[in-house]
Amino acid sequence: MDPLAPLNFYDFLDRMRHPSAVDLVRSIKSFIVSFSFNAYDAERDSKKLQDFLVSMESIFRDHPLWAGATEEEIDNSVEGLEKYLMAKLFNRVFASVPEDSKRDMEIMEKIQLLQSFIKPEHLDIPKYFQNEASWLLAEKELQKTNAFKSPREKLLCIFSCCRVINNLLLNVSMASNHKPAGADDFLPVLIYVTIKANPPQLHSNLKYIQLYRRQSRLVSEAAYYFTNLVSVEAFIIELNAQSLSMDENEFERCMQAARSSIAKQPPQSATIKRGTFQSNVLDPVIGQQIFEAKVHDEAYPFMDAEVGDLKVDEVELLLRLYKDVVVKYSRLRDAVKSLSLDKALTLVAMDERSQLTSKHEETSRPR
C-alpha cells in the first residue's frame, strides 16, 4: 500500500458525522483533551499518539461503518484521523520548546550565509547534473513543507522535492549514457537544493514528522527520502571549510562577507511562523509587505525579466509557474466569494494539497 497515496479526508469526516459514530467522536475528543492537558514530553507524546492511532484502526475494522470496507478505505480513515488530530494538537507539539526554535534559527541563519557564495562545485556535483532551473521546482516543493499541519502532508512535500531531483538525475544519466545516479549523486544535490530553498523551521518540521507520522507509513521510498533530509540537516549544522573543499581562510572570508551583507539589509517587517496559515495573513498591511518581498525573491525568477531575457529552456518552467498561479488565484477567488475568511484559508490549504498530490503523481513517473 502506497504510504503517500491520495487522501480522501472528506470520507473520514462523513463517517464521523454518522449517528453511529458518536462513541468514536467522543473517544477522539477525549484523547485531544487528555493529550492537551499533559505537560510536553516529545517521546511520551509520540507514543501516546501512535498507540491511539493503532487502537482506533482496530476499532474501525470492527465498526459497522466500515463493514465490507477495503484495506484502502480503512487506511484512508486512519490517515484522516491523523490529519484531524494533528490539526487540533499542532500548536501544542510543533516547535513548542525553546531548544527547537533555537535550532531552527541557527540553521536558517547559517543557510542564509551559505546562500551568498555556495556553488554546486563546492559539493562536488558534476557539471552534467547541474540544472538550476529544474532544481528550482524541487526548492519550491521543499519550501511548502511549513505551510501544512499534517505530518503526512509535510512528508509529501519532502517526497515531491526528492522525486524531482531523482527524476532529473535519472533523465540526465539516460540521456548522456552515464552510469545510473546513486546515493552519492543524490545527496549532494539535495544538500544544495536545501541550502538554496532555506525551508522555514527545518529542524522542527523533521522532528514533527519523525514523532507524529504514523510509524507504519514512514517506510519505503518516503522513509528513504526523509532520512536523507535528516542527513542534510546534520551536514549543514556541522558544515565547515573542509565540507566544501575550501581553504579555511577563504571559507571564513566568505562567511564574514555574508554576515556584513546581511547586517546592512533593512530588518524584516514581518516574520511568518508555524506555517503560512498562521502568519500575519489577517493584517492587510503586513500581508502586502510580505507579498512585495516574496515576488522579488528567487522563487519568482521572471518577475523583473523582459521578453528578450527569456531563454528557450526556461519556457517550460515559466508555463508551469503561470499555471500554478492561475489555478491558485481562481480557486481562492471562488472560495472567498462564498466562505468566511477562516473557511477560505482552510480551502487554500486543501487546494495546495491537491496540487502537491498531482505533482507527486507526475514526478513519480520518470520522463
N, C-alpha and C positions, 0 to 999 in steps of 0.2 A: 504494500500500500504506500503510495507516494506521500511522504510526510508533509509536503507542501502543495498538495492538490487543492484546487479552488474550494473555498469555504462558503457554504450557504448559511449565513448567520440567521437569515430570516426563518429558515426551517426550525432552528433551535428555539427562536423566540415564539414562533407559532405553537410549538408543542408546550412551551411553558405557560402559554395563555389558556390552554385547555383546562376545563374544570378538574379533570382527573390528575392534574399536575400540581394541585395545591400543596401536597406534602413535600414534593420536590422543591417548590418555590420556598416553602418555609425552611427547609434544610439549607438551601443556598443562602437565604438571608441570615439565618442563624450563624452560618460559617463566616460570613462577611463581618458581622457584628463581633463575634468572638475573636476573629483574626485582628480586627482593628483595635481592640482594647488591650491587646498584649503589647508589651514593650518590644521594640525592634530587635530581632535576632535573625540574621540572614540565613544561617543554616537551619535553624528551627522552623522559620517561616517557610523556607523552601520545602522542607519535609512535610510540613502540615498541608501545604497546597498540593504537593504531589500525591500524598495519601488520600486527600479528599477527591481528587480527580479520578484516581483508581477506584475508590469506593463508589463514586457516582456512575462510573462506566458500568460497574457490575449491577447497580440499581437500574440503570437504563435498559440493560439487556433483559431484565425480568419484568419490566413495567409494561402494562397493556399498550401504552402509547407507542412502544417500539415493537409490538407484536408483528412478526414477519419482516422486520427491518433488515436490510443488508448490513454487512460489516461497514461499508462506506457510510451508510446513514447513521449508524451508531457512532462511528468515529467522528463524523461531522458534528454530532450533538456534543460530544466531549470537547471538540475544538471550539465550538460555540460557547460552551461553559467556561473554558479557559479565557476566552476573549472577554466575556462578560465579567468574570471575577476580577481579572487584572485591570479592567477599566475602572472598577469600583475601588480597587486597592492600590492603584498606581501611585497616588500621592503618598501613600503610607510606606511603600517599599522602594521606589525609584530614587536613587541619589539622596537617600534620606539620612545619611550620616556625613559629617564634615570630611572624613577621610576620602570618601568617594568624590565629593565635589572638588577637593583639593587636587586629587589625582587627575580629574578631568581638566582642570585649569592648567596644570603643569604640562600635560600632553598637548593641549591646544596651543599654549604659548610656545612650546618647543617647535611644534609643527609650523607655526607662523614664521619663526626664524628660519627654519629649513627651507620653506617655500621660496625664499628670496634667492637662493643660489643652487639648490639641488638640481641635478640633471640625471637623465637615465643612465648616463655613463658612470655616475658615482655608484650605481647599484649593479654595474656590470650587465646591463640589459643590452643585448646585441642590437645593432642598427636595424636589422631586418625585422625585429619585433617592435620597434618604436613607431607608435601611431597615436599622436596626441589627440587627434580628432575623435578616434574611436574610444580612447581612454576617457574622454570627457563624458561619454554615456555611462561608463562604469562609475565615474566620480559622482554623477548626479544620482544614481541609484543609491550609493552609499550615503550621500547627504540626506536622503529621505528617511533614514533609519530613525532619527529623533522625532519624526512627525507622528509616530504611532505609539499607542499604549500596549497593544497586544504583543507578547513575546514572539508569537508566530509571524506577525507582520513585520516586525523588526528583523527577524531572521530571513524573511523573504527578500528584504532589501539587500541584505548581505549576499544571499544566494544569487540574486539577479546581477549584482555587481560582479561577482566572481564568474558567473556564466558568460557575461560579456567578455571578460578578459580571457577566459578559457577558449571560447569560440574564436576570438581573434588570433590567439596563438595557434590554434588548430588550423585555421584557414591559411595563415602565413606559412606554416610548416608544409601544408599540402601544396600550396602554390609555388613555393620555392624549392621543393624537394629536399628540405632539411629534415633531420630526424624529428620524430614527433616530440612536441614540447612536453616536459615533465615538471615535477615539483620545483626543480632547480630553476626553471624558466618562469614558472607561475608566481612564486613567492616574491621575487624582486619587483615584478610588475605590480603586484598587489600593494607592496610597500610604497611604491612611487605613487600609485593612484590614491592611496590613503593620505599621503602627505599633501598631494595636490587638492584633495577634497576637504581635508581637515574636518571630518564629520563631528558635529557637536556632541559632547558628553560621550566620547568613545568608550572610556572605561566603564561608566555607569551602564551604558547600553549592553555591553558584553556581559557584565556581571548579572544584569537583569535577565538576559536570555538564558544564561547558564543556570540561574537559580529557578526560574519560573516557567521556562518552556517545558512542556511535557517530556519527560525523560525518554519515553518510548518513541518519541518523534524526533528527538535530537540525534538522528542516526544518518548513516549512509552519506550521500553527497553533501547534504546540508551540514552534517556534523564536520565533514572534511573541510568545507569552506569556512565554517565558523572557527574551527581550530586554527586554521591558517591566519585568520584575522586576529585571534588572540596572540599568535606568534608575532604578528606585525606590531601589535601594541607593545609587547615586551621588547622588540627590536628598537622601536622608536624611543622608549624610555631609556634604554642603555646606549643609544646611538652616540658615537664619538667619531673622531677623525679616522681611526682605523676602520670603522664600519663602512666608511665611504671611500676607503683607499686614498685618503687625503693626507697631506702633510699637516702635522699638529698645528703649526703656526698659521698655515693658510686657513685651516678649519676655524680656529679661534678668531682670525681676522674677519672671516665671512660672518660668523655668528655675531661679533661685535658690531659690524656694519649693519646687520639686520636689526639689532637692538636699537641702534641710533636712528635708523629709518623709521621704526615703529614709534619711537619716542617723539618724533617730530609730527606724527599724524594727529589730527584732532581726535578727541575722545569720542567714543561711540555714543550716540544719543539714546539708544535702547538696546537691551540685551534680550534675546529670546532664550527662555529656559524651559526645560522639561517638554520639549516638543513644540511644533509650530502652533498647535491649537491651544496652548497655554501661555502664549505670548501676550504682548500688549495689543492684540489684534482689535480690541474693542475701542481703543483710543485712535480716532481718525488721524490725528496729527502725527503720532508716533508711527502709525501704520504707513502713512505716506513717506515718512523718513526712511523706514525700513525698505519700502518698495524702491525708492530712489537709489538707496545704497546698493540694493541687490541687482537692479537692472544693469549696473555698470560693473558687476562682478564678473569674474572669469567664467562663471556658469552660463553667461549670455554673451558669447564671443562676437556676435554680429551686431550688437546694439549701435556701435559707432561706425560700422562698416559702410562704405559706399559700394555702388554696383560694381565698379571696376576693381574693388578689392577682393571680390569673391573668386575662389578657385573651383575648378570643376569637381575636385574630390570633396569639396565642402557642401555641395548641393544636397546630398542625401541627409547629412546632419541638420542642415538648415530646414529641410522639409519636415523632418521628424520633430524638431523643436516647434515649428509653426503648428503642426497638427496637435501637438501636446497642449499648446497654449489655447488653441481654438476649442478643443474638447473641454478643457477645464473651465474656460470662460462661459461656454454655452450651458454647461451643467450648473455652474454657480448662479448664472442669471436666472435660469428656470427655478432653481431652488429658492432663491431669495424672494421671488415673486409670491410664493405660496407658503413659505415656512417662517417661523420666528427665527431670530438670529442664532440661538443655540442649536436649533434643529438644522439650520443651514450649515453651520460649521461642522456638524456631525456628518451631513451628507457630503461635504467636501472631502472629508477623511475617507468615506466609503468610496467615493469616485476615484480617489488616488489609489486606494487599494485595488480597485478593479483594473486600473491601468497598469499597476505593478504586476498583477496576475497575468495580464495579457502579454506584458513584456517578458515575464518568466516563461510563458509558453513559447513565445517567439525565440528567445535566446536559448531555449532548451534544444532547438533544432540547429545542428551545425549547418552553416551556409556553404 
